[in-house]
Amino acid sequence: MESSEKWGDPSAVSGTAPKGSKLTRDSPIEKRAPEIIRILSATYPQAKVALNFSTPLEMLVATILSAQCTDERVNQVTASLFQKYRTCEDYVKVPEAELAADIKPTGFFNQKTRAIRGACQRMIDVYGGQVPDTMEDLLTLPGVARKTANIVLGNAFGKVEGIAVDTHVRRLAERLGFSTEKDPDKVERDLMRLVPREKWFPFTYVLIDHGRRICTARNPKCEICPVNHLCPSSRV
């Protein structure tokens, strides 16, 4: 999963702590977190999901396809996929091999095919062919964990129950000192404790943008990071 925010000039948002502030990268995370959230949110004010969708079902399918795949590639695939498959019934009535071939460019296509068909079959059996709009119900669908459920709830239904933890969010949570956990659900718990609830949804995509543009997995650009003075992992 990625965000659609275009990276601008990092210097446009000051990363300097307010005058008189004693915040440093060694300050407790409870002290640093509000300033990190403020600076990064101002740096990526238009951050949002980059997956193309027009219905809750399209959001669910696109999110499943986005695992281990770029959003750009997913959008290329779904441009034609969503013309062919419009309902849960459409996904389950075609031969499994046909659906697998249609989503093959996204990688891990056999696993994703089973997840999509399994989720659609359960939605037909239990939810009248509709995507459920609660965390509890979404988590009963094959292939759906909290990350996917959070993305679907926030984008398709405007409901915020948590923070979607993908590879970027997990990496930044660790580097910034928001969490020392490896398990996504535990990382989410730590983030929910430190990030104000009203920022749970947008801050997900703020972190994704920052992870893609600056705080990359390899060779992060710490020298131009607007929060390097507050980051215990900073190389500058």
Residue pairs with C-beta under 8 A, 6 or more apart in sequence:
1 49
1 50
1 51
1 63
1 66
1 71
1 147
1 151
1 164
1 166
1 208
2 50
2 66
2 70
2 71
2 72
2 168
2 208
2 212
3 44
3 47
3 48
3 49
3 50
3 205
3 206
3 208
3 209
3 212
4 46
4 47
4 48
4 49
4 50
4 71
5 44
5 46
5 47
5 48
5 205
5 206
5 209
6 46
7 209
7 213
7 214
8 43
10 43
10 214
10 224
10 225
10 226
11 224
11 226
12 43
13 39
13 42
13 43
13 226
14 39
14 226
15 39
15 225
15 226
15 227
15 228
15 229
15 230
16 229
17 23
17 35
17 229
17 230
21 35
23 31
23 32
23 35
23 229
23 230
24 229
24 230
25 32
25 228
25 229
25 230
25 231
25 232
25 234
26 232
27 230
29 176
29 177
29 178
29 194
30 194
32 176
32 177
32 230
33 178
33 194
33 195
35 227
35 230
36 176
36 227
36 230
36 231
37 195
37 196
37 199
37 203
39 226
39 227
39 230
40 203
40 206
40 207
40 210
40 226
40 227
41 199
41 202
41 203
41 206
43 206
43 210
43 226
44 205
44 206
44 209
44 210
47 202
47 205
47 206
47 208
47 209
48 202
48 205
49 151
49 155
49 205
50 71
50 72
50 75
51 59
51 62
51 63
51 66
51 71
51 74
51 75
51 78
51 155
52 58
52 62
52 75
52 78
52 79
53 59
53 62
53 78
53 82
53 155
53 156
54 82
55 156
56 130
56 131
56 133
56 152
56 156
56 157
57 87
57 88
57 131
58 78
58 82
59 131
59 151
59 152
59 155
59 156
60 119
60 131
60 141
60 144
60 148
60 152
60 156
61 78
61 81
61 82
61 85
61 91
61 116
62 74
62 75
62 78
63 148
63 151
63 152
64 112
64 115
64 116
64 119
64 143
64 144
64 148
65 74
65 77
65 78
65 103
65 106
65 112
66 74
66 106
67 108
67 112
68 107
68 108
69 106
69 107
69 108
73 105
73 106
74 106
76 105
77 102
77 103
77 105
77 106
80 102
81 102
81 103
84 90
84 102
85 91
85 94
85 99
85 102
87 129
88 120
88 121
88 123
88 124
88 129
88 130
89 120
89 124
89 129
91 99
91 116
91 117
91 120
92 117
92 120
92 121
92 124
96 113
96 114
96 117
99 113
99 116
99 117
100 109
100 110
100 113
101 109
103 109
103 112
103 113
103 116
106 112
112 143
114 142
114 143
115 142
115 143
115 144
116 143
118 141
118 142
118 143
119 141
119 142
119 143
119 144
122 140
122 141
122 142
123 129
123 130
123 131
123 132
123 141
126 140
127 137
131 138
131 152
131 156
132 138
132 140
132 141
133 153
133 156
133 157
133 159
134 153
134 159
135 146
135 149
135 150
135 153
135 161
135 162
138 144
138 148
138 149
138 152
138 153
139 145
139 146
139 149
144 152
145 184
146 162
146 164
146 165
146 184
146 185
146 188
147 164
147 165
147 166
147 184
148 164
149 161
150 160
150 161
150 162
150 163
150 164
150 188
150 204
151 164
153 159
153 160
153 161
154 160
154 164
154 201
154 204
160 197
160 200
160 201
162 188
162 192
162 200
163 169
163 188
163 191
163 192
163 195
163 200
163 203
163 204
164 188
164 204
165 173
165 184
165 185
165 187
165 188
165 191
166 208
167 211
167 217
168 207
168 208
168 210
168 211
168 212
168 215
169 187
169 191
169 204
169 207
169 208
169 211
170 182
170 184
170 187
171 211
171 215
171 217
172 178
172 207
172 210
172 211
172 215
173 179
173 187
173 190
173 191
173 207
174 180
174 187
174 233
175 215
175 220
175 231
175 232
175 233
176 227
176 230
176 231
176 232
176 233
177 231
177 232
177 233
178 187
178 190
178 191
178 194
179 186
179 187
179 190
179 191
181 187
181 189
181 190
191 200
191 203
192 200
195 203
213 221
214 220
214 221
214 224
214 225
215 221
215 225
220 235
222 228
222 231
222 234
222 235
222 236
223 235
223 236
225 231
225 234
228 234
228 236
